[in-house]
Amino acid sequence: MISETEYKKRRETLAEQLKNNSLSVLFSAVQQIRSNDTEYVFRQNSNFYYMTGFKEDNATLVFLKKKGKTKTILFVQKKDKLKELWTGKRLGVKQSKKRFLIDKVYAQEDFETKLKEYMQGITSINYDFNSYTDKAKVLHAYAKDMLSYANLAKPIEQMRLYKSPTEIALIRKAIAITKEAHHRAMHMSKKCNYEYELQAEIEYVFKKNAALSDAYTSIVAGGNNANTLHYIDNNKPLHHGDLILIDAGCEYNYYASDITRSIPTSGKFTQAQKELYEMVLEVELAIIKMIQPNIKRTQLQKKSEELLCAGMVKLGILKGDVKKLLKKQKHKKYYPHGIGHWMGIDVHDQAPYKDENGKELLLQSGMVMTIEPGVYIEKDDTNVPLKYRGIGIRIEDDILVTDEGHENLSQGIAKTINEIEKYA
C-alpha cells in the first residue's frame, strides 16, 4: 500500500511547480447514474487519487500558495448517519484530519465560502480542465478574471510517468493476479462453449484475489471477432479450431495490468495459426529487447512496423518490396494500432508522450509501458492466403524501463506455443 508520506511528497513536488499567489484545485470523481436510481460502481478520479489516496466521492483538494509557502486543504463529506445507512460509512472531517497529512480539512459544504476567502490576493488559478462538477464551473468563473490560469492535470500527469517502488509493487501484484487468470483461461478454453463463459473464468480469478475491478472491459474474442480491436460483446459461440484473443487485466488497489494472449480453442495451434503466431511473437520479443533509457517510443513503433511488414511478405499476406509497402502504408491494413502505451493508475495512463514544446519524450527508468504488436486478417479478405483468413493475433506484455534496460513484469505469463499448449 502507498503510505500517507508518499502522497504528501507528491503534493509537495506539485506545490514546488505552482506559481506564487496561486490557487490550485483538484476535484474528486462524482457518482454516475446507471439507470433511474441505480449508480455505476464508483471509481475515484485518477489524478485526485494519485494526490490523496482518498476513495470517497464529493471531495476537493486545494493548494493555496502565497509568499512562497503552500497550504493544502481537503474538503470532504461530513458525517451523516441517514445517508451512511444507505451508502456506507464516510471518514468525515475529524477522521480525515487524523488520517491525511493535510494542513486543513473542512466539510465540502464550506468550499464556496472558503473559496471566496482564499481568492484574496490570488493572481493565478489552476484546475483540471476535464472536471465537470458544479464546483468546477464556479472555479472557472473565477479563472476568467485571473491574470493566468492553467490545467492542473498537466504537471500531475508528468509526475505519473515515473513509478515509485511502491507503485511498481502494486503493478506487480495486479500482473500476478492476471497471470493466474490467463493461465486459467488457457486451461478452460476447451471446456467453454461461449466467450462469456471464458470471461467469467478470468474475472472470477480477479475477484477471488481481491482485484475487485477490471482495469478495462475484458476482450474475449473467438475466431474472426479478434479482428475487431475493441471487441467487448463477448457473447458469441467458441468454435473448435479457432483462436481466442484474450485481452484482460485486473486493477489492484487502483493500479492496472494489461495483458493479451491468443490461445487455441482446441488446446493445439493449427499449422497456419503457428506460422502467424510465431511471426508476431518474434516481433514482440525483438521490440521488448530494444527498450532502454533514451529510446523513443516512435523508434519502437517504426521497428515493429518494419518487422511485421517483412513477416507478412514472407507469409504471403502482403506482396512486394518491404520498403515500398511501408512507404505506401500497406501494412496498416493488418496492423493499424500503436506498439504500446503508458500504464499505471489508468490502463492507458494519462501521461504525456511529448514535452510542452512538442518534442517526443525519451524512455526513462521508472516508466511502465505495454508492448503489443498484432496482425488482424478478416475472414473475407481474399487478398490473403485462405489458411490465414479469420485469424487475429495480438501478444501484449507490461514492461518496466530500468537503469540497465528493462524488465518484463509479465514474463511469467505463458506465451510461447509450447507453454500455452501445456496449460490446455
Phi, psi and omega in degrees: 000150179278132184280159175297330178296320179294318177299319180298317179297323177297316180296322179294320178297317178295317182301325180297334182271350184277148178290155173291152182057044181238153174239124182236134189226134171241134178253144175290170169290163177241156177299139180248132180288131176272308174194135178051249183251023176250152184236155171292155174301131185285136171227132184293148171305131189296317179294321179296317179295319180301326183269344187229326190074011184269128189256001181273155176277176175054054179226158183218136176248130182238135170249119179246109185248114178222142179053034176080000180244143183244131171253141176251136182228133180243129175253128183228166175290136178283163179297140180208102187302320182294313180292324179292334176300324183269322191244359177104165184292147174247157175290317183076177185293311185297312181292327177294322177298322180288323188277312190267143178275064184243145182295315182221147175229132180227166173288145182302331180298340182271000189301309186293324177296313180294326181300317178300321179293316183291336186289347181298120178080005181277134178242354182216135178237138177232136174202167180284115183294346179269007177278132184240022180282164177299324180291329176293325177295321177299316181295320180297324178298320176293319186299327182298336181263005183272158173294328177206151170212151187215164180277110182293339181297329187299308179293330178292317179297325176296318178297323184292346177299326188255115185272134176283165176305324179293319178296317180298322178297322179291321176295319177302317180297315178300318180292323179298319178292317180296325175302311180301320182294316180293322178293324176295319179298319178298321180289326186265356188301326180283341186263349183262136181264337182230155179303318183293335176294318179291322175301318180297321178297319180295310187285339170299316180296319178305305189288327180288346178254021175071014169268088192281352179233148168282148175288339178192168180293124183299141173254119174233096192242109179274140174057229185293342178298337179294346180272003167259111193300320180249048179289117180230009177298314176051040185233012184260158177295151173262126185256136180303131178099347178276164166267154174240120174271119180244113176246101187211136177207147180265167173245124181243117183047047175079001179250137192266161163230157183209101187231135173236134172226151177241119190231154181275141177294329184275351184091349180226137176285142170283169181299316180296317178298319178300316183298314179292316183297314181297324179296314180293320180296317179300321179293315181300314181296323180293321180289317178301320181298333181285340190289126177194166178304144176077008171272146176268145175298324180294333174295319178294319180298310182301315181294321180297322179292319178298314183292318180293320179298315178297320178296321180290326175295317180299324181272356178084011178284320172245152181233132177128189180283132185301314182298319179291321178297318178296317181298323180273000178062029181294330180292339184296337177299326185252348177220079190271356188245178181282165182285338181172180185210162174297152178218142179184243176296322171259148179296320166259088192299134184282078182220152187284155172254347179228157177277182185294344178263005179084009179273135183297135178285141175274148174298138179222158180304134180102347176280147177235128179220158175270153169235122190210069174292156179202163174224133187227117186235111181296148184295337183257017179276096185283355177280353185247145176310138186307321186296340182263349185293140178083011180252131173233128183229131170223140178233125188224133176228164182251120191244130174262128173281131181239171178301323184275340184161269181199165171225127174279103184293338182252023182304329184283356180273124183312135186219325178288162179301315180298318180296316181294315182295333178293332180278346184292000000 
